[in-house]
Amino acid sequence: MKVKAYHSAHPSDPQVFHDDDECPAGREIPWWNKQLGTDERPRCEYCVSIDAHRPVALSGR
């Protein structure tokens, strides 16, 4: 499921943002290191992959 963008504040973590709560890399970030926003970082490859494989919902039905 899509969520508001967030990233890790820890300097040794990958410098990407996450926006999907199914992302395994995003789930590993402890709550105290999570910061809201993209911080102008690229989107996490896992989040991109999850989004690409998610079924498209039909609208208007």
Secondary structure, DSSP 8 states (H G I E B T S, - for coil): -EEEEEEE--TTS-S-EEEETT-HHHHTS-GGGEEES-TT--B-HHHHHHHHHS----S--
